[in-house]
Amino acid sequence: MPSPSFVAFKNLHQRHQLAQLVQHGRPLAERTEDSFRLSLYALGSYYAEVWRGVGDDHVLFIHAFDHPRGLTDYLEQISLNYEL
């Protein structure tokens, strides 16, 4: 079964969103912001951030977005320095 569309994903209950991320999501990055640990996933043509407290596995919030602007906070983690 393919991953749900962006609109369908946003309309799911959080526990079903998490199940979709486990089944279909591709982990991309993690970062911390204040006292939160954010995990970024790609899911089809959109992305989802899973918010947890630092040191806690309980999911507080899942933020889904489909605009590349949402990736801005992750760009500083990407290193493009390499030798040709």
The 8 nearest C-alpha neighbors of each residue, nearest first, counted from 0:
[[1, 2, 3, 23, 22, 19, 4, 43],
 [2, 0, 3, 23, 43, 4, 19, 22],
 [1, 3, 23, 43, 4, 0, 19, 42],
 [4, 2, 8, 7, 1, 5, 19, 6],
 [3, 5, 7, 6, 8, 2, 43, 44],
 [4, 6, 8, 7, 9, 45, 3, 65],
 [7, 5, 9, 8, 4, 10, 3, 11],
 [6, 8, 4, 10, 9, 5, 3, 11],
 [9, 7, 5, 11, 10, 6, 3, 4],
 [8, 10, 6, 7, 11, 5, 63, 16],
 [9, 11, 7, 8, 6, 12, 5, 16],
 [12, 10, 8, 9, 16, 15, 13, 7],
 [11, 13, 15, 14, 16, 10, 9, 8],
 [12, 14, 16, 15, 17, 11, 61, 60],
 [13, 15, 17, 16, 12, 18, 11, 19],
 [16, 14, 18, 17, 12, 13, 11, 19],
 [17, 15, 13, 19, 14, 18, 11, 12],
 [16, 18, 20, 14, 15, 19, 13, 21],
 [17, 19, 15, 21, 20, 16, 22, 14],
 [20, 18, 22, 16, 17, 21, 23, 15],
 [19, 21, 24, 17, 23, 18, 22, 16],
 [22, 20, 18, 19, 24, 23, 17, 25],
 [21, 23, 19, 20, 18, 24, 2, 17],
 [24, 22, 20, 19, 21, 2, 42, 25],
 [25, 23, 20, 42, 41, 40, 21, 22],
 [24, 26, 41, 40, 27, 42, 23, 20],
 [27, 25, 40, 39, 28, 24, 41, 38],
 [26, 28, 40, 39, 25, 41, 29, 38],
 [29, 27, 39, 38, 26, 30, 73, 40],
 [28, 30, 38, 37, 39, 31, 36, 27],
 [31, 29, 37, 36, 38, 32, 28, 73],
 [32, 30, 36, 35, 37, 33, 29, 34],
 [31, 33, 35, 34, 36, 30, 37, 53],
 [32, 34, 35, 31, 36, 53, 52, 30],
 [35, 33, 53, 52, 32, 36, 31, 51],
 [36, 34, 52, 53, 32, 31, 51, 33],
 [37, 35, 31, 51, 53, 52, 50, 30],
 [36, 38, 50, 30, 49, 29, 31, 48],
 [39, 37, 29, 49, 48, 28, 40, 36],
 [38, 40, 48, 28, 27, 47, 26, 29],
 [41, 39, 26, 25, 47, 27, 46, 24],
 [42, 40, 46, 25, 24, 45, 43, 26],
 [41, 43, 24, 45, 46, 44, 40, 23],
 [42, 44, 45, 41, 2, 4, 46, 24],
 [45, 43, 42, 65, 46, 41, 5, 4],
 [46, 44, 65, 42, 43, 64, 41, 5],
 [47, 45, 41, 64, 40, 42, 63, 65],
 [46, 48, 63, 40, 62, 39, 64, 49],
 [49, 47, 39, 62, 38, 61, 37, 50],
 [48, 50, 61, 38, 37, 60, 47, 39],
 [51, 49, 37, 60, 59, 36, 58, 61],
 [52, 50, 58, 36, 59, 35, 57, 56],
 [51, 53, 35, 55, 36, 34, 54, 50],
 [54, 52, 35, 36, 55, 34, 51, 31],
 [53, 55, 52, 56, 51, 36, 35, 34],
 [56, 54, 52, 53, 57, 51, 58, 36],
 [55, 57, 51, 58, 54, 52, 53, 59],
 [56, 58, 55, 51, 59, 52, 50, 54],
 [59, 57, 51, 60, 50, 56, 49, 61],
 [60, 58, 51, 50, 57, 61, 52, 49],
 [59, 61, 50, 58, 49, 62, 51, 13],
 [62, 60, 49, 48, 50, 63, 47, 13],
 [61, 63, 48, 47, 60, 49, 64, 50],
 [64, 62, 47, 46, 48, 61, 9, 65],
 [65, 63, 46, 66, 45, 47, 62, 69],
 [64, 66, 45, 46, 67, 44, 63, 5],
 [65, 67, 68, 64, 69, 45, 70, 46],
 [66, 68, 69, 70, 65, 71, 64, 45],
 [67, 69, 66, 70, 71, 65, 72, 64],
 [70, 68, 67, 71, 66, 64, 72, 65],
 [69, 71, 68, 73, 67, 72, 74, 66],
 [72, 70, 73, 74, 69, 68, 67, 75],
 [73, 71, 70, 74, 75, 69, 76, 30],
 [74, 72, 71, 70, 75, 76, 28, 77],
 [73, 75, 76, 71, 77, 72, 70, 78],
 [74, 76, 77, 73, 72, 78, 71, 70],
 [77, 75, 74, 73, 78, 28, 72, 30],
 [78, 76, 74, 75, 79, 73, 80, 28],
 [79, 77, 80, 76, 75, 81, 74, 73],
 [78, 80, 81, 77, 82, 76, 75, 74],
 [81, 79, 78, 82, 77, 83, 76, 75],
 [82, 80, 79, 83, 78, 77, 76, 75],
 [81, 83, 80, 79, 78, 77, 76, 75],
 [82, 81, 80, 79, 78, 77, 76, 75]]
